[in-house]
Amino acid sequence: MEKRPLKLLLGKQIVTKEGKRLGSIKDITFETKTGELIHLVLKDLTTYTSNLSLERTADREALVPFSAVIAVGDFVVVSEEDLI
C-alpha cells in the first residue's frame, strides 16, 4: 500500500467490503521502531461495530487491525473476516 500522510486518513469512514459502516478514523497506532501500522482507532461507532468483538483501548475506543485494510480511497475498506 502506498504511503499517505496521516492527516489524509483521519476522519475517513471505515466500511466493510460488504458496505457496513463501522465508524471513522480517530487515530492510528504503530510500532515506533519499525513504523509498522498496527491499528486504526475508531470514533463515531455504529451499532453494528459495537456488536463486534474488537479490541478496545482503555477509553473503550474500538481498534481495527491495520492488516484488515483492503483499500483506501474515499472510504477505508476492511475485510470483515479479518475483524473476527
N, CA, C and O atoms as a CHARMM CRD file, in Angstrom:
* protein
*
  336
    1    1 MET  N      0.85000  -1.17100   0.00000 PROA 1      0.00000
    2    1 MET  CA     0.00000   0.00000   0.00000 PROA 1      0.00000
    3    1 MET  C      0.89700   1.23600   0.00000 PROA 1      0.00000
    4    1 MET  O      1.89200   1.29100   0.72300 PROA 1      0.00000
    5    2 GLU  N      0.53900   2.21600  -0.80800 PROA 2      0.00000
    6    2 GLU  CA     1.39300   3.39900  -0.92300 PROA 2      0.00000
    7    2 GLU  C      1.34100   4.24500   0.34600 PROA 2      0.00000
    8    2 GLU  O      0.38500   4.18200   1.11900 PROA 2      0.00000
    9    3 LYS  N      2.39000   5.03300   0.53700 PROA 3      0.00000
   10    3 LYS  CA     2.46200   5.90200   1.71800 PROA 3      0.00000
   11    3 LYS  C      1.49600   7.06700   1.56500 PROA 3      0.00000
   12    3 LYS  O      1.35900   7.63700   0.48300 PROA 3      0.00000
   13    4 ARG  N      0.82200   7.41800   2.66900 PROA 4      0.00000
   14    4 ARG  CA    -0.08300   8.55700   2.69100 PROA 4      0.00000
   15    4 ARG  C      0.10500   9.27800   4.01100 PROA 4      0.00000
   16    4 ARG  O      0.33900   8.63900   5.03600 PROA 4      0.00000
   17    5 PRO  N      0.00700  10.59500   4.00300 PROA 5      0.00000
   18    5 PRO  CA     0.09100  11.32200   5.27200 PROA 5      0.00000
   19    5 PRO  C     -1.07900  10.95000   6.18300 PROA 5      0.00000
   20    5 PRO  O     -2.19400  10.71500   5.71600 PROA 5      0.00000
   21    6 LEU  N     -0.81400  10.90100   7.46600 PROA 6      0.00000
   22    6 LEU  CA    -1.82900  10.55700   8.45100 PROA 6      0.00000
   23    6 LEU  C     -3.06000  11.44300   8.31500 PROA 6      0.00000
   24    6 LEU  O     -4.18700  10.96300   8.43200 PROA 6      0.00000
   25    7 LYS  N     -2.84900  12.73700   8.06900 PROA 7      0.00000
   26    7 LYS  CA    -3.98500  13.66800   8.01400 PROA 7      0.00000
   27    7 LYS  C     -4.97000  13.30600   6.90600 PROA 7      0.00000
   28    7 LYS  O     -6.13300  13.70500   6.96800 PROA 7      0.00000
   29    8 LEU  N     -4.52600  12.55100   5.88300 PROA 8      0.00000
   30    8 LEU  CA    -5.44500  12.13400   4.82500 PROA 8      0.00000
   31    8 LEU  C     -6.33600  10.97900   5.28000 PROA 8      0.00000
   32    8 LEU  O     -7.39100  10.74100   4.69200 PROA 8      0.00000
   33    9 LEU  N     -5.92000  10.26400   6.32000 PROA 9      0.00000
   34    9 LEU  CA    -6.72700   9.14800   6.83100 PROA 9      0.00000
   35    9 LEU  C     -7.67200   9.57200   7.95100 PROA 9      0.00000
   36    9 LEU  O     -8.76600   9.02300   8.08300 PROA 9      0.00000
   37   10 LEU  N     -7.25500  10.54400   8.75400 PROA 10     0.00000
   38   10 LEU  CA    -8.06800  10.95500   9.89700 PROA 10     0.00000
   39   10 LEU  C     -9.43200  11.44000   9.43100 PROA 10     0.00000
   40   10 LEU  O     -9.54300  12.25500   8.51600 PROA 10     0.00000
   41   11 GLY  N    -10.47500  10.91600  10.08600 PROA 11     0.00000
   42   11 GLY  CA   -11.83500  11.31800   9.75800 PROA 11     0.00000
   43   11 GLY  C    -12.48200  10.50200   8.65600 PROA 11     0.00000
   44   11 GLY  O    -13.69300  10.59900   8.45800 PROA 11     0.00000
   45   12 LYS  N    -11.70100   9.69100   7.92300 PROA 12     0.00000
   46   12 LYS  CA   -12.29600   8.87300   6.85700 PROA 12     0.00000
   47   12 LYS  C    -13.22300   7.81300   7.45800 PROA 12     0.00000
   48   12 LYS  O    -12.95400   7.26700   8.52800 PROA 12     0.00000
   49   13 GLN  N    -14.29900   7.54100   6.76100 PROA 13     0.00000
   50   13 GLN  CA   -15.22500   6.48800   7.16100 PROA 13     0.00000
   51   13 GLN  C    -14.59100   5.12700   6.89800 PROA 13     0.00000
   52   13 GLN  O    -13.89800   4.93300   5.89900 PROA 13     0.00000
   53   14 ILE  N    -14.83900   4.19000   7.80800 PROA 14     0.00000
   54   14 ILE  CA   -14.39500   2.81100   7.61200 PROA 14     0.00000
   55   14 ILE  C    -15.62700   1.97400   7.32700 PROA 14     0.00000
   56   14 ILE  O    -16.61000   2.01900   8.06600 PROA 14     0.00000
   57   15 VAL  N    -15.56100   1.20800   6.24100 PROA 15     0.00000
   58   15 VAL  CA   -16.66000   0.32300   5.86600 PROA 15     0.00000
   59   15 VAL  C    -16.09700  -1.06400   5.58300 PROA 15     0.00000
   60   15 VAL  O    -14.92800  -1.21900   5.22800 PROA 15     0.00000
   61   16 THR  N    -16.95800  -2.07100   5.74800 PROA 16     0.00000
   62   16 THR  CA   -16.55500  -3.43000   5.36700 PROA 16     0.00000
   63   16 THR  C    -16.73000  -3.55800   3.86200 PROA 16     0.00000
   64   16 THR  O    -17.40100  -2.73700   3.23600 PROA 16     0.00000
   65   17 LYS  N    -16.12700  -4.58800   3.28500 PROA 17     0.00000
   66   17 LYS  CA   -16.28200  -4.76700   1.83400 PROA 17     0.00000
   67   17 LYS  C    -17.73200  -5.08000   1.48100 PROA 17     0.00000
   68   17 LYS  O    -18.12600  -4.97600   0.32000 PROA 17     0.00000
   69   18 GLU  N    -18.53500  -5.46700   2.49000 PROA 18     0.00000
   70   18 GLU  CA   -19.96700  -5.70000   2.28000 PROA 18     0.00000
   71   18 GLU  C    -20.76400  -4.40200   2.38700 PROA 18     0.00000
   72   18 GLU  O    -21.97500  -4.39300   2.16700 PROA 18     0.00000
   73   19 GLY  N    -20.06900  -3.28600   2.73200 PROA 19     0.00000
   74   19 GLY  CA   -20.72700  -1.98800   2.78600 PROA 19     0.00000
   75   19 GLY  C    -21.25800  -1.56900   4.14800 PROA 19     0.00000
   76   19 GLY  O    -21.95600  -0.56000   4.24600 PROA 19     0.00000
   77   20 LYS  N    -20.94700  -2.31700   5.20000 PROA 20     0.00000
   78   20 LYS  CA   -21.40700  -1.94500   6.54800 PROA 20     0.00000
   79   20 LYS  C    -20.47800  -0.89000   7.13400 PROA 20     0.00000
   80   20 LYS  O    -19.26000  -1.07000   7.15500 PROA 20     0.00000
   81   21 ARG  N    -21.05300   0.20800   7.60800 PROA 21     0.00000
   82   21 ARG  CA   -20.26000   1.27800   8.21600 PROA 21     0.00000
   83   21 ARG  C    -19.81800   0.87100   9.61700 PROA 21     0.00000
   84   21 ARG  O    -20.59400   0.29500  10.37900 PROA 21     0.00000
   85   22 LEU  N    -18.55500   1.17600   9.95200 PROA 22     0.00000
   86   22 LEU  CA   -18.03000   0.85900  11.28100 PROA 22     0.00000
   87   22 LEU  C    -17.80200   2.11700  12.11500 PROA 22     0.00000
   88   22 LEU  O    -17.89700   2.06800  13.34100 PROA 22     0.00000
   89   23 GLY  N    -17.50600   3.22900  11.47300 PROA 23     0.00000
   90   23 GLY  CA   -17.18300   4.46500  12.17200 PROA 23     0.00000
   91   23 GLY  C    -16.17300   5.23700  11.35100 PROA 23     0.00000
   92   23 GLY  O    -16.03300   5.00600  10.15100 PROA 23     0.00000
   93   24 SER  N    -15.47000   6.15400  11.99400 PROA 24     0.00000
   94   24 SER  CA   -14.44600   6.91300  11.28100 PROA 24     0.00000
   95   24 SER  C    -13.12800   6.85800  12.05700 PROA 24     0.00000
   96   24 SER  O    -13.10600   6.55200  13.25000 PROA 24     0.00000
   97   25 ILE  N    -12.04600   7.15700  11.36400 PROA 25     0.00000
   98   25 ILE  CA   -10.71400   7.04200  11.95000 PROA 25     0.00000
   99   25 ILE  C    -10.42800   8.24500  12.84500 PROA 25     0.00000
  100   25 ILE  O    -10.47700   9.39500  12.40800 PROA 25     0.00000
  101   26 LYS  N    -10.13000   7.94900  14.10000 PROA 26     0.00000
  102   26 LYS  CA    -9.75100   8.98900  15.05900 PROA 26     0.00000
  103   26 LYS  C     -8.23500   9.11000  15.15300 PROA 26     0.00000
  104   26 LYS  O     -7.69200  10.20700  15.28800 PROA 26     0.00000
  105   27 ASP  N     -7.55400   7.95000  15.07900 PROA 27     0.00000
  106   27 ASP  CA    -6.10600   7.92100  15.25800 PROA 27     0.00000
  107   27 ASP  C     -5.58100   6.60200  14.70900 PROA 27     0.00000
  108   27 ASP  O     -6.35000   5.74800  14.26700 PROA 27     0.00000
  109   28 ILE  N     -4.27500   6.45000  14.74500 PROA 28     0.00000
  110   28 ILE  CA    -3.61400   5.23100  14.28000 PROA 28     0.00000
  111   28 ILE  C     -2.55600   4.85700  15.30600 PROA 28     0.00000
  112   28 ILE  O     -1.86000   5.72600  15.83200 PROA 28     0.00000
  113   29 THR  N     -2.43200   3.55800  15.59300 PROA 29     0.00000
  114   29 THR  CA    -1.34100   3.11000  16.46100 PROA 29     0.00000
  115   29 THR  C     -0.29200   2.43000  15.57100 PROA 29     0.00000
  116   29 THR  O     -0.62300   1.79600  14.56900 PROA 29     0.00000
  117   30 PHE  N      0.96500   2.57700  15.95900 PROA 30     0.00000
  118   30 PHE  CA     2.03100   1.97400  15.16300 PROA 30     0.00000
  119   30 PHE  C      3.20100   1.59400  16.05500 PROA 30     0.00000
  120   30 PHE  O      3.35000   2.09100  17.17100 PROA 30     0.00000
  121   31 GLU  N      4.02000   0.70600  15.53200 PROA 31     0.00000
  122   31 GLU  CA     5.24200   0.26900  16.20700 PROA 31     0.00000
  123   31 GLU  C      6.29900   1.34500  15.98100 PROA 31     0.00000
  124   31 GLU  O      6.68600   1.60400  14.84200 PROA 31     0.00000
  125   32 THR  N      6.76700   1.97200  17.06000 PROA 32     0.00000
  126   32 THR  CA     7.68200   3.10500  16.91300 PROA 32     0.00000
  127   32 THR  C      9.01800   2.72900  16.28900 PROA 32     0.00000
  128   32 THR  O      9.60700   3.54200  15.57600 PROA 32     0.00000
  129   33 LYS  N      9.50700   1.53600  16.53500 PROA 33     0.00000
  130   33 LYS  CA    10.81800   1.15200  15.99100 PROA 33     0.00000
  131   33 LYS  C     10.77200   0.93500  14.48400 PROA 33     0.00000
  132   33 LYS  O     11.68600   1.33600  13.76400 PROA 33     0.00000
  133   34 THR  N      9.69800   0.29600  14.00800 PROA 34     0.00000
  134   34 THR  CA     9.63500  -0.06900  12.59000 PROA 34     0.00000
  135   34 THR  C      8.72100   0.83500  11.77100 PROA 34     0.00000
  136   34 THR  O      8.82700   0.88600  10.54500 PROA 34     0.00000
  137   35 GLY  N      7.81600   1.55500  12.45300 PROA 35     0.00000
  138   35 GLY  CA     6.84200   2.37200  11.73700 PROA 35     0.00000
  139   35 GLY  C      5.66600   1.56900  11.22600 PROA 35     0.00000
  140   35 GLY  O      4.78700   2.11400  10.55900 PROA 35     0.00000
  141   36 GLU  N      5.63600   0.26700  11.53200 PROA 36     0.00000
  142   36 GLU  CA     4.54600  -0.58800  11.06700 PROA 36     0.00000
  143   36 GLU  C      3.22400  -0.15800  11.70900 PROA 36     0.00000
  144   36 GLU  O      3.14200   0.01500  12.92500 PROA 36     0.00000
  145   37 LEU  N      2.19700   0.01100  10.88000 PROA 37     0.00000
  146   37 LEU  CA     0.87700   0.37200  11.38600 PROA 37     0.00000
  147   37 LEU  C      0.23900  -0.84400  12.03500 PROA 37     0.00000
  148   37 LEU  O      0.27600  -1.94400  11.48400 PROA 37     0.00000
  149   38 ILE  N     -0.34900  -0.64000  13.21100 PROA 38     0.00000
  150   38 ILE  CA    -0.93000  -1.75500  13.95000 PROA 38     0.00000
  151   38 ILE  C     -2.45300  -1.69400  13.95500 PROA 38     0.00000
  152   38 ILE  O     -3.11900  -2.65400  13.56800 PROA 38     0.00000
  153   39 HSD  N     -3.00400  -0.55900  14.39500 PROA 39     0.00000
  154   39 HSD  CA    -4.46300  -0.42800  14.49600 PROA 39     0.00000
  155   39 HSD  C     -4.94200   0.91700  13.97800 PROA 39     0.00000
  156   39 HSD  O     -4.21100   1.90800  13.98800 PROA 39     0.00000
  157   40 LEU  N     -6.18700   0.92400  13.52800 PROA 40     0.00000
  158   40 LEU  CA    -6.92000   2.16000  13.29800 PROA 40     0.00000
  159   40 LEU  C     -7.81600   2.33600  14.51600 PROA 40     0.00000
  160   40 LEU  O     -8.54600   1.41500  14.88100 PROA 40     0.00000
  161   41 VAL  N     -7.77200   3.49800  15.14700 PROA 41     0.00000
  162   41 VAL  CA    -8.61200   3.79400  16.30800 PROA 41     0.00000
  163   41 VAL  C     -9.87600   4.47100  15.78000 PROA 41     0.00000
  164   41 VAL  O     -9.80000   5.47500  15.07100 PROA 41     0.00000
  165   42 LEU  N    -11.04400   3.91500  16.13100 PROA 42     0.00000
  166   42 LEU  CA   -12.30400   4.40900  15.58800 PROA 42     0.00000
  167   42 LEU  C    -13.02600   5.34800  16.53300 PROA 42     0.00000
  168   42 LEU  O    -12.91400   5.24100  17.75400 PROA 42     0.00000
  169   43 LYS  N    -13.77500   6.27700  15.93700 PROA 43     0.00000
  170   43 LYS  CA   -14.70200   7.12700  16.68400 PROA 43     0.00000
  171   43 LYS  C    -16.04800   7.04100  15.96000 PROA 43     0.00000
  172   43 LYS  O    -16.14000   6.47200  14.87300 PROA 43     0.00000
  173   44 ASP  N    -17.07200   7.60100  16.56200 PROA 44     0.00000
  174   44 ASP  CA   -18.41100   7.59800  15.95600 PROA 44     0.00000
  175   44 ASP  C    -18.83900   6.18100  15.56400 PROA 44     0.00000
  176   44 ASP  O    -19.27700   5.93400  14.44100 PROA 44     0.00000
  177   45 LEU  N    -18.70000   5.25900  16.52000 PROA 45     0.00000
  178   45 LEU  CA   -19.01500   3.85800  16.23700 PROA 45     0.00000
  179   45 LEU  C    -20.48600   3.67000  15.90800 PROA 45     0.00000
  180   45 LEU  O    -21.35700   4.33600  16.46800 PROA 45     0.00000
  181   46 THR  N    -20.74200   2.74900  14.98700 PROA 46     0.00000
  182   46 THR  CA   -22.11700   2.38900  14.66900 PROA 46     0.00000
  183   46 THR  C    -22.56600   1.27800  15.62000 PROA 46     0.00000
  184   46 THR  O    -21.74300   0.66600  16.30100 PROA 46     0.00000
  185   47 THR  N    -23.85300   1.02700  15.66000 PROA 47     0.00000
  186   47 THR  CA   -24.38500  -0.07500  16.47100 PROA 47     0.00000
  187   47 THR  C    -23.77000  -1.39400  16.02100 PROA 47     0.00000
  188   47 THR  O    -23.45800  -2.25500  16.84300 PROA 47     0.00000
  189   48 TYR  N    -23.59800  -1.54500  14.71600 PROA 48     0.00000
  190   48 TYR  CA   -23.00500  -2.76400  14.17100 PROA 48     0.00000
  191   48 TYR  C    -21.60600  -2.97800  14.74900 PROA 48     0.00000
  192   48 TYR  O    -21.25800  -4.09400  15.13600 PROA 48     0.00000
  193   49 THR  N    -20.81100  -1.92300  14.80800 PROA 49     0.00000
  194   49 THR  CA   -19.44500  -2.02000  15.32400 PROA 49     0.00000
  195   49 THR  C    -19.44900  -2.41300  16.79400 PROA 49     0.00000
  196   49 THR  O    -18.61600  -3.20600  17.23400 PROA 49     0.00000
  197   50 SER  N    -20.38200  -1.86200  17.54700 PROA 50     0.00000
  198   50 SER  CA   -20.45300  -2.15600  18.98000 PROA 50     0.00000
  199   50 SER  C    -20.68000  -3.63700  19.24100 PROA 50     0.00000
  200   50 SER  O    -20.29600  -4.15100  20.29100 PROA 50     0.00000
  201   51 ASN  N    -21.30600  -4.32900  18.28300 PROA 51     0.00000
  202   51 ASN  CA   -21.58600  -5.75500  18.45000 PROA 51     0.00000
  203   51 ASN  C    -20.43300  -6.64700  18.02100 PROA 51     0.00000
  204   51 ASN  O    -20.46800  -7.85300  18.26300 PROA 51     0.00000
  205   52 LEU  N    -19.40900  -6.07700  17.38700 PROA 52     0.00000
  206   52 LEU  CA   -18.23200  -6.86500  17.00700 PROA 52     0.00000
  207   52 LEU  C    -17.31400  -6.99800  18.21700 PROA 52     0.00000
  208   52 LEU  O    -17.27900  -6.11000  19.06800 PROA 52     0.00000
  209   53 SER  N    -16.58600  -8.07900  18.29800 PROA 53     0.00000
  210   53 SER  CA   -15.67800  -8.26300  19.43300 PROA 53     0.00000
  211   53 SER  C    -14.30000  -7.71700  19.08300 PROA 53     0.00000
  212   53 SER  O    -13.31400  -8.45300  19.03700 PROA 53     0.00000
  213   54 LEU  N    -14.25400  -6.40200  18.83500 PROA 54     0.00000
  214   54 LEU  CA   -12.98400  -5.74500  18.50900 PROA 54     0.00000
  215   54 LEU  C    -12.21400  -5.44500  19.78300 PROA 54     0.00000
  216   54 LEU  O    -12.79700  -5.22800  20.84500 PROA 54     0.00000
  217   55 GLU  N    -10.89500  -5.43600  19.65800 PROA 55     0.00000
  218   55 GLU  CA   -10.05000  -4.99900  20.76800 PROA 55     0.00000
  219   55 GLU  C    -10.39500  -3.54600  21.08200 PROA 55     0.00000
  220   55 GLU  O    -10.76200  -2.79000  20.18300 PROA 55     0.00000
  221   56 ARG  N    -10.27800  -3.14900  22.35200 PROA 56     0.00000
  222   56 ARG  CA   -10.62600  -1.78000  22.75600 PROA 56     0.00000
  223   56 ARG  C     -9.45900  -1.12300  23.48200 PROA 56     0.00000
  224   56 ARG  O     -8.61200  -1.79500  24.07100 PROA 56     0.00000
  225   57 THR  N     -9.43400   0.20800  23.42700 PROA 57     0.00000
  226   57 THR  CA    -8.45000   0.96900  24.19000 PROA 57     0.00000
  227   57 THR  C     -8.96000   1.10000  25.62200 PROA 57     0.00000
  228   57 THR  O    -10.07300   0.66900  25.92800 PROA 57     0.00000
  229   58 ALA  N     -8.15800   1.68700  26.49300 PROA 58     0.00000
  230   58 ALA  CA    -8.58300   1.92500  27.87400 PROA 58     0.00000
  231   58 ALA  C     -9.80600   2.83800  27.91700 PROA 58     0.00000
  232   58 ALA  O    -10.59500   2.77600  28.85900 PROA 58     0.00000
  233   59 ASP  N     -9.96400   3.68500  26.89800 PROA 59     0.00000
  234   59 ASP  CA   -11.11700   4.58600  26.81900 PROA 59     0.00000
  235   59 ASP  C    -12.29200   3.95500  26.06400 PROA 59     0.00000
  236   59 ASP  O    -13.25200   4.64300  25.71600 PROA 59     0.00000
  237   60 ARG  N    -12.21200   2.65800  25.81800 PROA 60     0.00000
  238   60 ARG  CA   -13.27700   1.89700  25.14500 PROA 60     0.00000
  239   60 ARG  C    -13.41800   2.22800  23.65500 PROA 60     0.00000
  240   60 ARG  O    -14.46300   1.96400  23.05900 PROA 60     0.00000
  241   61 GLU  N    -12.38800   2.79600  23.06200 PROA 61     0.00000
  242   61 GLU  CA   -12.41900   3.05900  21.62600 PROA 61     0.00000
  243   61 GLU  C    -12.09700   1.75400  20.89400 PROA 61     0.00000
  244   61 GLU  O    -11.21400   1.00300  21.30800 PROA 61     0.00000
  245   62 ALA  N    -12.81300   1.49700  19.81400 PROA 62     0.00000
  246   62 ALA  CA   -12.61400   0.26100  19.05200 PROA 62     0.00000
  247   62 ALA  C    -11.33700   0.35200  18.22700 PROA 62     0.00000
  248   62 ALA  O    -10.99900   1.40500  17.68600 PROA 62     0.00000
  249   63 LEU  N    -10.63600  -0.77600  18.14400 PROA 63     0.00000
  250   63 LEU  CA    -9.40100  -0.87400  17.35900 PROA 63     0.00000
  251   63 LEU  C     -9.61300  -1.85100  16.20800 PROA 63     0.00000
  252   63 LEU  O    -10.03500  -2.98800  16.41900 PROA 63     0.00000
  253   64 VAL  N     -9.32200  -1.40700  15.00700 PROA 64     0.00000
  254   64 VAL  CA    -9.40100  -2.26900  13.83000 PROA 64     0.00000
  255   64 VAL  C     -7.97200  -2.58100  13.41700 PROA 64     0.00000
  256   64 VAL  O     -7.18500  -1.66200  13.19300 PROA 64     0.00000
  257   65 PRO  N     -7.61700  -3.87100  13.31000 PROA 65     0.00000
  258   65 PRO  CA    -6.25100  -4.21100  12.89600 PROA 65     0.00000
  259   65 PRO  C     -5.96000  -3.64800  11.50200 PROA 65     0.00000
  260   65 PRO  O     -6.77300  -3.79000  10.58900 PROA 65     0.00000
  261   66 PHE  N     -4.81300  -3.02000  11.34600 PROA 66     0.00000
  262   66 PHE  CA    -4.47000  -2.45800  10.04400 PROA 66     0.00000
  263   66 PHE  C     -4.36300  -3.55600   8.99500 PROA 66     0.00000
  264   66 PHE  O     -4.55700  -3.30000   7.80700 PROA 66     0.00000
  265   67 SER  N     -4.05900  -4.76700   9.42100 PROA 67     0.00000
  266   67 SER  CA    -3.95400  -5.89100   8.47700 PROA 67     0.00000
  267   67 SER  C     -5.28200  -6.19700   7.79400 PROA 67     0.00000
  268   67 SER  O     -5.30400  -6.87400   6.76700 PROA 67     0.00000
  269   68 ALA  N     -6.39800  -5.70200   8.35500 PROA 68     0.00000
  270   68 ALA  CA    -7.72100  -5.93800   7.75900 PROA 68     0.00000
  271   68 ALA  C     -8.03200  -4.95600   6.63100 PROA 68     0.00000
  272   68 ALA  O     -9.00600  -5.13900   5.90200 PROA 68     0.00000
  273   69 VAL  N     -7.20000  -3.90400   6.48200 PROA 69     0.00000
  274   69 VAL  CA    -7.46300  -2.88900   5.45600 PROA 69     0.00000
  275   69 VAL  C     -7.21000  -3.46800   4.06500 PROA 69     0.00000
  276   69 VAL  O     -6.15000  -4.02800   3.78600 PROA 69     0.00000
  277   70 ILE  N     -8.21600  -3.31600   3.20400 PROA 70     0.00000
  278   70 ILE  CA    -8.12200  -3.79900   1.82200 PROA 70     0.00000
  279   70 ILE  C     -7.79000  -2.65600   0.87800 PROA 70     0.00000
  280   70 ILE  O     -6.96800  -2.80600  -0.02600 PROA 70     0.00000
  281   71 ALA  N     -8.43900  -1.49800   1.09200 PROA 71     0.00000
  282   71 ALA  CA    -8.26900  -0.37600   0.17300 PROA 71     0.00000
  283   71 ALA  C     -8.48700   0.93900   0.90500 PROA 71     0.00000
  284   71 ALA  O     -9.22200   1.00700   1.88900 PROA 71     0.00000
  285   72 VAL  N     -7.82800   1.98600   0.40100 PROA 72     0.00000
  286   72 VAL  CA    -8.01000   3.33400   0.93100 PROA 72     0.00000
  287   72 VAL  C     -8.34900   4.23900  -0.24400 PROA 72     0.00000
  288   72 VAL  O     -7.58600   4.34800  -1.20300 PROA 72     0.00000
  289   73 GLY  N     -9.49300   4.87900  -0.15500 PROA 73     0.00000
  290   73 GLY  CA    -9.93300   5.82300  -1.18900 PROA 73     0.00000
  291   73 GLY  C    -10.80000   6.84500  -0.49500 PROA 73     0.00000
  292   73 GLY  O    -10.38300   7.45000   0.49300 PROA 73     0.00000
  293   74 ASP  N    -12.01000   7.04500  -1.00400 PROA 74     0.00000
  294   74 ASP  CA   -12.95500   7.92800  -0.32000 PROA 74     0.00000
  295   74 ASP  C    -13.30400   7.35000   1.04700 PROA 74     0.00000
  296   74 ASP  O    -13.58400   8.08500   1.99400 PROA 74     0.00000
  297   75 PHE  N    -13.28100   6.02600   1.13400 PROA 75     0.00000
  298   75 PHE  CA   -13.51200   5.28800   2.37300 PROA 75     0.00000
  299   75 PHE  C    -12.30600   4.39100   2.60900 PROA 75     0.00000
  300   75 PHE  O    -11.51300   4.14500   1.70000 PROA 75     0.00000
  301   76 VAL  N    -12.17500   3.90300   3.85000 PROA 76     0.00000
  302   76 VAL  CA   -11.19900   2.85800   4.13600 PROA 76     0.00000
  303   76 VAL  C    -12.00000   1.55700   4.18800 PROA 76     0.00000
  304   76 VAL  O    -12.89900   1.40700   5.01600 PROA 76     0.00000
  305   77 VAL  N    -11.67500   0.63500   3.31200 PROA 77     0.00000
  306   77 VAL  CA   -12.41800  -0.62000   3.21400 PROA 77     0.00000
  307   77 VAL  C    -11.63600  -1.70100   3.94500 PROA 77     0.00000
  308   77 VAL  O    -10.43200  -1.86200   3.74400 PROA 77     0.00000
  309   78 VAL  N    -12.35400  -2.45200   4.81300 PROA 78     0.00000
  310   78 VAL  CA   -11.72300  -3.53700   5.56200 PROA 78     0.00000
  311   78 VAL  C    -12.44400  -4.85100   5.29600 PROA 78     0.00000
  312   78 VAL  O    -13.61700  -4.87100   4.92300 PROA 78     0.00000
  313   79 SER  N    -11.73200  -5.92800   5.49100 PROA 79     0.00000
  314   79 SER  CA   -12.28600  -7.26900   5.36500 PROA 79     0.00000
  315   79 SER  C    -12.89600  -7.66500   6.70200 PROA 79     0.00000
  316   79 SER  O    -12.19600  -7.77300   7.70800 PROA 79     0.00000
  317   80 GLU  N    -14.20300  -7.87800   6.70100 PROA 80     0.00000
  318   80 GLU  CA   -14.88400  -8.21200   7.94000 PROA 80     0.00000
  319   80 GLU  C    -14.37700  -9.52500   8.54100 PROA 80     0.00000
  320   80 GLU  O    -14.35100  -9.68200   9.76200 PROA 80     0.00000
  321   81 GLU  N    -13.97400 -10.46500   7.68200 PROA 81     0.00000
  322   81 GLU  CA   -13.46400 -11.74800   8.17600 PROA 81     0.00000
  323   81 GLU  C    -12.21500 -11.54400   9.03600 PROA 81     0.00000
  324   81 GLU  O    -11.96800 -12.32100   9.95700 PROA 81     0.00000
  325   82 ASP  N    -11.43600 -10.51700   8.74600 PROA 82     0.00000
  326   82 ASP  CA   -10.21100 -10.25300   9.48700 PROA 82     0.00000
  327   82 ASP  C    -10.46600  -9.53000  10.81500 PROA 82     0.00000
  328   82 ASP  O     -9.53600  -9.29100  11.58500 PROA 82     0.00000
  329   83 LEU  N    -11.72400  -9.18500  11.07600 PROA 83     0.00000
  330   83 LEU  CA   -12.05800  -8.49100  12.31300 PROA 83     0.00000
  331   83 LEU  C    -12.51600  -9.45200  13.40700 PROA 83     0.00000
  332   83 LEU  O    -12.53100  -9.10500  14.58800 PROA 83     0.00000
  333   84 ILE  N    -12.88700 -10.65300  12.99900 PROA 84     0.00000
  334   84 ILE  CA   -13.49800 -11.59500  13.95000 PROA 84     0.00000
  335   84 ILE  C    -12.44500 -12.49800  14.56400 PROA 84     0.00000
  336   84 ILE  O    -12.77000 -13.35400  15.38600 PROA 84     0.00000
